[in-house]
Amino acid sequence: MRSRFLVVSLLAGVLVLLSLVAGCDSNGGTKRVVCDYAMDSGTFTGRLTALDGRSATFTVTHTTPNPQAVRAPLAKDATKVVVRYGQGDEQLLTIGKDYKVKVTPTGTAGATTYVSSIHRKEHPCSGGTTYADGTAIAS
């Protein structure tokens, strides 16, 4: 009975190892990153028109509301959006430049504020604000 248990355990171990080895290179050696984000309200493209402390005001040229947004969906016809940044991210933005901004709601019901952060090239899961062409703002 003991030898049968050892054989079954050894066989299970070999199968697990084979599946791990076979699965390691499923992307042709390319690393795949899975990011877990809070439910965003949508994405807009617009020109930064003002900075006031941690808040950035954008004149919107295009919006893509998130149809799955449960709270504070981005208005499809939005023309101006104020976004709060943390950790000094707003200092990397330049008035007059165009950006693509994915926003997430924060605050209590009726007092929703949008927040975002800067996308950094070296951190694939970082932030929701890029240049309008989608490139990272910081390296």
VOSEPA-644673 format. One record per residue: residue number from 0; residue in one letter; x, y, z of N, C-alpha, C in turn. Coordinates in nm, 2 decimals, always signed. Layout:
k;r;n.xx;n.yy;n.zz;ca.xx;ca.yy;ca.zz;c.xx;c.yy;c.zz
NUM;a;X;Y;Z;X;Y;Z;X;Y;Z
...
***
This chain:
k;r;n.xx;n.yy;n.zz;ca.xx;ca.yy;ca.zz;c.xx;c.yy;c.zz
0;m;+0.08;-0.12;+0.00;+0.00;+0.00;+0.00;+0.09;+0.13;+0.00
1;r;+0.19;+0.12;+0.08;+0.28;+0.24;+0.09;+0.35;+0.26;-0.04
2;s;+0.40;+0.16;-0.11;+0.47;+0.17;-0.24;+0.37;+0.23;-0.35
3;r;+0.25;+0.19;-0.34;+0.15;+0.24;-0.43;+0.13;+0.39;-0.41
4;f;+0.12;+0.44;-0.29;+0.11;+0.58;-0.25;+0.23;+0.65;-0.31
5;l;+0.35;+0.60;-0.29;+0.47;+0.66;-0.34;+0.48;+0.68;-0.49
6;v;+0.43;+0.57;-0.56;+0.43;+0.58;-0.70;+0.33;+0.68;-0.75
7;v;+0.21;+0.69;-0.69;+0.11;+0.78;-0.73;+0.16;+0.93;-0.70
8;s;+0.22;+0.95;-0.58;+0.28;+1.08;-0.55;+0.39;+1.12;-0.65
9;l;+0.47;+1.03;-0.68;+0.58;+1.06;-0.77;+0.53;+1.09;-0.91
10;l;+0.43;+1.02;-0.96;+0.37;+1.04;-1.09;+0.30;+1.18;-1.09
11;a;+0.23;+1.21;-0.98;+0.16;+1.34;-0.97;+0.27;+1.46;-0.97
12;g;+0.38;+1.44;-0.90;+0.48;+1.54;-0.90;+0.54;+1.56;-1.03
13;v;+0.57;+1.45;-1.11;+0.62;+1.46;-1.24;+0.53;+1.54;-1.34
14;l;+0.40;+1.51;-1.33;+0.30;+1.57;-1.41;+0.29;+1.72;-1.38
15;v;+0.30;+1.76;-1.25;+0.30;+1.90;-1.21;+0.42;+1.97;-1.27
16;l;+0.54;+1.91;-1.25;+0.66;+1.97;-1.31;+0.65;+1.99;-1.46
17;l;+0.60;+1.89;-1.53;+0.59;+1.90;-1.67;+0.50;+2.01;-1.71
18;s;+0.39;+2.02;-1.64;+0.29;+2.13;-1.68;+0.35;+2.27;-1.65
19;l;+0.43;+2.28;-1.55;+0.50;+2.41;-1.52;+0.60;+2.44;-1.63
20;v;+0.68;+2.34;-1.66;+0.79;+2.36;-1.76;+0.72;+2.39;-1.90
21;a;+0.62;+2.32;-1.93;+0.55;+2.35;-2.06;+0.48;+2.48;-2.06
22;g;+0.44;+2.53;-1.95;+0.37;+2.66;-1.94;+0.46;+2.78;-1.93
23;c;+0.58;+2.76;-1.90;+0.67;+2.87;-1.88;+0.69;+2.96;-2.00
24;d;+0.69;+2.90;-2.12;+0.73;+2.97;-2.24;+0.61;+2.98;-2.33
25;s;+0.49;+2.99;-2.28;+0.37;+2.99;-2.36;+0.36;+3.12;-2.45
26;n;+0.43;+3.22;-2.41;+0.43;+3.35;-2.49;+0.55;+3.37;-2.57
27;g;+0.62;+3.26;-2.60;+0.74;+3.27;-2.68;+0.85;+3.35;-2.61
28;g;+0.86;+3.33;-2.48;+0.96;+3.39;-2.40;+0.93;+3.54;-2.36
29;t;+0.81;+3.59;-2.40;+0.77;+3.72;-2.37;+0.70;+3.72;-2.23
30;k;+0.74;+3.81;-2.15;+0.67;+3.83;-2.02;+0.54;+3.88;-2.04
31;r;+0.44;+3.83;-1.96;+0.30;+3.88;-1.97;+0.27;+3.93;-1.83
32;v;+0.21;+4.05;-1.83;+0.18;+4.12;-1.70;+0.03;+4.13;-1.69
33;v;-0.03;+4.09;-1.58;-0.17;+4.10;-1.56;-0.18;+4.21;-1.45
34;c;-0.25;+4.31;-1.48;-0.27;+4.42;-1.38;-0.42;+4.41;-1.33
35;d;-0.43;+4.44;-1.20;-0.56;+4.44;-1.13;-0.60;+4.58;-1.09
36;y;-0.69;+4.64;-1.17;-0.73;+4.78;-1.14;-0.86;+4.79;-1.07
37;a;-0.89;+4.90;-1.01;-1.02;+4.93;-0.96;-1.11;+4.96;-1.08
38;m;-1.24;+4.95;-1.07;-1.32;+4.98;-1.18;-1.31;+5.13;-1.22
39;d;-1.26;+5.15;-1.34;-1.25;+5.28;-1.39;-1.38;+5.34;-1.45
40;s;-1.39;+5.47;-1.46;-1.51;+5.53;-1.51;-1.50;+5.55;-1.66
41;g;-1.38;+5.54;-1.72;-1.36;+5.56;-1.86;-1.23;+5.63;-1.89
42;t;-1.21;+5.66;-2.01;-1.09;+5.73;-2.06;-1.13;+5.85;-2.15
43;f;-1.05;+5.95;-2.13;-1.07;+6.07;-2.22;-0.94;+6.11;-2.28
44;t;-0.95;+6.18;-2.39;-0.83;+6.25;-2.45;-0.86;+6.40;-2.44
45;g;-0.76;+6.47;-2.40;-0.78;+6.62;-2.38;-0.65;+6.69;-2.36
46;r;-0.66;+6.82;-2.36;-0.55;+6.91;-2.34;-0.55;+6.96;-2.20
47;l;-0.43;+6.96;-2.13;-0.42;+7.01;-2.00;-0.43;+7.16;-2.00
48;t;-0.52;+7.22;-1.94;-0.54;+7.37;-1.94;-0.51;+7.43;-1.81
49;a;-0.50;+7.36;-1.70;-0.47;+7.42;-1.57;-0.42;+7.32;-1.47
50;l;-0.33;+7.36;-1.38;-0.28;+7.29;-1.27;-0.31;+7.37;-1.14
51;d;-0.37;+7.31;-1.04;-0.39;+7.38;-0.92;-0.37;+7.28;-0.81
52;g;-0.24;+7.28;-0.75;-0.20;+7.18;-0.65;-0.20;+7.05;-0.71
53;r;-0.27;+6.95;-0.65;-0.28;+6.82;-0.70;-0.38;+6.80;-0.81
54;s;-0.46;+6.90;-0.85;-0.57;+6.89;-0.94;-0.52;+6.94;-1.08
55;a;-0.56;+6.87;-1.18;-0.54;+6.90;-1.32;-0.67;+6.92;-1.40
56;t;-0.68;+7.02;-1.47;-0.81;+7.05;-1.55;-0.78;+7.02;-1.70
57;f;-0.86;+6.94;-1.76;-0.84;+6.91;-1.90;-0.96;+6.96;-1.98
58;t;-0.93;+7.01;-2.10;-1.04;+7.04;-2.20;-1.05;+6.91;-2.28
59;v;-1.16;+6.85;-2.28;-1.18;+6.71;-2.34;-1.21;+6.72;-2.49
60;t;-1.14;+6.64;-2.57;-1.17;+6.63;-2.71;-1.24;+6.50;-2.75
61;h;-1.22;+6.40;-2.67;-1.29;+6.27;-2.69;-1.30;+6.19;-2.56
62;t;-1.42;+6.13;-2.54;-1.44;+6.04;-2.43;-1.48;+5.90;-2.47
63;t;-1.44;+5.81;-2.38;-1.48;+5.67;-2.40;-1.52;+5.62;-2.26
64;p;-1.65;+5.64;-2.23;-1.70;+5.59;-2.10;-1.69;+5.44;-2.08
65;n;-1.67;+5.40;-1.96;-1.66;+5.25;-1.94;-1.81;+5.21;-1.92
66;p;-1.86;+5.12;-2.01;-2.00;+5.08;-1.99;-2.02;+4.99;-1.87
67;q;-1.92;+4.94;-1.81;-1.93;+4.85;-1.70;-1.92;+4.93;-1.57
68;a;-1.89;+5.06;-1.58;-1.88;+5.15;-1.46;-2.00;+5.14;-1.37
69;v;-1.98;+5.11;-1.24;-2.09;+5.10;-1.15;-2.12;+5.24;-1.09
70;r;-2.02;+5.31;-1.07;-2.03;+5.44;-1.00;-1.96;+5.55;-1.08
71;a;-2.02;+5.66;-1.10;-1.96;+5.78;-1.16;-1.90;+5.75;-1.30
72;p;-1.98;+5.70;-1.39;-1.93;+5.68;-1.53;-1.89;+5.82;-1.59
73;l;-1.79;+5.82;-1.67;-1.75;+5.94;-1.74;-1.86;+5.98;-1.84
74;a;-1.90;+6.10;-1.84;-2.00;+6.15;-1.93;-1.95;+6.15;-2.08
75;k;-2.03;+6.09;-2.17;-1.99;+6.08;-2.31;-1.97;+6.22;-2.37
76;d;-2.04;+6.32;-2.32;-2.03;+6.45;-2.38;-1.95;+6.55;-2.29
77;a;-1.87;+6.49;-2.20;-1.78;+6.58;-2.11;-1.69;+6.67;-2.20
78;t;-1.68;+6.80;-2.16;-1.60;+6.89;-2.22;-1.48;+6.94;-2.13
79;k;-1.50;+6.92;-2.00;-1.40;+6.96;-1.91;-1.40;+6.86;-1.79
80;v;-1.28;+6.81;-1.76;-1.27;+6.71;-1.65;-1.16;+6.75;-1.56
81;v;-1.18;+6.75;-1.43;-1.08;+6.78;-1.33;-1.04;+6.65;-1.27
82;v;-0.91;+6.62;-1.26;-0.85;+6.50;-1.21;-0.75;+6.53;-1.10
83;r;-0.76;+6.45;-1.00;-0.66;+6.46;-0.89;-0.55;+6.36;-0.90
84;y;-0.43;+6.40;-0.88;-0.31;+6.32;-0.88;-0.25;+6.31;-0.74
85;g;-0.18;+6.20;-0.72;-0.11;+6.19;-0.59;+0.04;+6.17;-0.61
86;q;+0.11;+6.17;-0.51;+0.26;+6.14;-0.51;+0.34;+6.24;-0.60
87;g;+0.29;+6.36;-0.62;+0.36;+6.45;-0.71;+0.35;+6.43;-0.85
88;d;+0.26;+6.33;-0.89;+0.25;+6.30;-1.04;+0.21;+6.42;-1.12
89;e;+0.13;+6.51;-1.07;+0.09;+6.63;-1.15;+0.21;+6.71;-1.19
90;q;+0.32;+6.70;-1.12;+0.44;+6.78;-1.16;+0.50;+6.73;-1.29
91;l;+0.46;+6.61;-1.34;+0.51;+6.56;-1.46;+0.43;+6.60;-1.58
92;l;+0.32;+6.67;-1.56;+0.23;+6.71;-1.66;+0.26;+6.85;-1.71
93;t;+0.24;+6.88;-1.83;+0.27;+7.02;-1.89;+0.15;+7.08;-1.95
94;i;+0.11;+7.20;-1.90;+0.00;+7.27;-1.96;+0.02;+7.29;-2.11
95;g;-0.09;+7.27;-2.18;-0.08;+7.29;-2.33;-0.06;+7.15;-2.40
96;k;-0.02;+7.05;-2.33;+0.00;+6.92;-2.40;-0.13;+6.84;-2.39
97;d;-0.14;+6.74;-2.49;-0.25;+6.65;-2.50;-0.22;+6.52;-2.43
98;y;-0.32;+6.47;-2.35;-0.30;+6.35;-2.28;-0.42;+6.26;-2.30
99;k;-0.40;+6.13;-2.27;-0.50;+6.03;-2.27;-0.51;+5.99;-2.12
100;v;-0.63;+6.00;-2.06;-0.64;+5.98;-1.91;-0.75;+5.88;-1.88
101;k;-0.71;+5.78;-1.81;-0.81;+5.68;-1.76;-0.84;+5.72;-1.61
102;v;-0.96;+5.75;-1.58;-1.00;+5.80;-1.45;-1.08;+5.69;-1.37
103;t;-1.06;+5.70;-1.24;-1.12;+5.62;-1.14;-1.20;+5.71;-1.04
104;p;-1.32;+5.67;-1.01;-1.39;+5.76;-0.91;-1.34;+5.74;-0.77
105;t;-1.35;+5.84;-0.69;-1.32;+5.83;-0.55;-1.42;+5.93;-0.48
106;g;-1.44;+5.91;-0.35;-1.53;+5.99;-0.28;-1.66;+5.92;-0.25
107;t;-1.74;+5.99;-0.18;-1.87;+5.94;-0.14;-1.98;+5.97;-0.25
108;a;-2.09;+5.91;-0.24;-2.20;+5.93;-0.33;-2.23;+6.08;-0.33
109;g;-2.24;+6.13;-0.45;-2.28;+6.27;-0.46;-2.16;+6.37;-0.46
110;a;-2.04;+6.32;-0.42;-1.92;+6.40;-0.41;-1.81;+6.33;-0.48
111;t;-1.83;+6.27;-0.59;-1.73;+6.20;-0.66;-1.63;+6.29;-0.73
112;t;-1.50;+6.24;-0.71;-1.39;+6.31;-0.77;-1.32;+6.20;-0.86
113;y;-1.26;+6.24;-0.97;-1.18;+6.15;-1.05;-1.04;+6.16;-1.01
114;v;-0.97;+6.04;-1.01;-0.83;+6.03;-0.98;-0.76;+5.96;-1.09
115;s;-0.63;+5.98;-1.11;-0.55;+5.91;-1.20;-0.41;+5.91;-1.15
116;s;-0.32;+5.85;-1.22;-0.18;+5.86;-1.19;-0.10;+5.85;-1.33
117;i;+0.03;+5.87;-1.32;+0.11;+5.88;-1.44;+0.16;+5.74;-1.48
118;h;+0.15;+5.71;-1.61;+0.20;+5.58;-1.65;+0.35;+5.59;-1.67
119;r;+0.43;+5.50;-1.60;+0.57;+5.49;-1.61;+0.61;+5.37;-1.69
120;k;+0.70;+5.39;-1.78;+0.75;+5.29;-1.88;+0.80;+5.16;-1.80
121;e;+0.88;+5.19;-1.70;+0.94;+5.07;-1.63;+0.84;+5.00;-1.54
122;h;+0.72;+5.05;-1.52;+0.62;+4.98;-1.44;+0.49;+4.96;-1.52
123;p;+0.48;+4.84;-1.59;+0.37;+4.81;-1.68;+0.23;+4.84;-1.62
124;c;+0.21;+4.82;-1.49;+0.08;+4.84;-1.43;+0.06;+4.98;-1.37
125;s;+0.15;+5.07;-1.40;+0.13;+5.20;-1.34;+0.03;+5.29;-1.42
126;g;-0.03;+5.37;-1.34;-0.12;+5.48;-1.39;-0.20;+5.48;-1.51
127;g;-0.29;+5.57;-1.52;-0.38;+5.58;-1.63;-0.37;+5.70;-1.71
128;t;-0.26;+5.78;-1.69;-0.24;+5.90;-1.78;-0.11;+5.88;-1.86
129;t;-0.13;+5.89;-1.99;-0.02;+5.88;-2.09;-0.03;+6.00;-2.18
130;y;+0.07;+6.02;-2.27;+0.06;+6.12;-2.37;-0.06;+6.07;-2.46
131;a;-0.11;+6.16;-2.54;-0.23;+6.13;-2.62;-0.20;+6.01;-2.72
132;d;-0.08;+5.99;-2.76;-0.05;+5.88;-2.85;-0.03;+5.75;-2.77
133;g;-0.04;+5.75;-2.64;-0.04;+5.63;-2.56;+0.10;+5.60;-2.50
134;t;+0.20;+5.68;-2.53;+0.33;+5.66;-2.47;+0.34;+5.70;-2.33
135;a;+0.43;+5.64;-2.26;+0.45;+5.67;-2.11;+0.50;+5.81;-2.09
136;i;+0.46;+5.87;-1.99;+0.51;+6.01;-1.95;+0.64;+6.00;-1.89
137;a;+0.66;+5.91;-1.80;+0.79;+5.90;-1.73;+0.86;+5.76;-1.75
138;s;+0.99;+5.76;-1.75;+1.06;+5.64;-1.77;+1.10;+5.57;-1.64
***
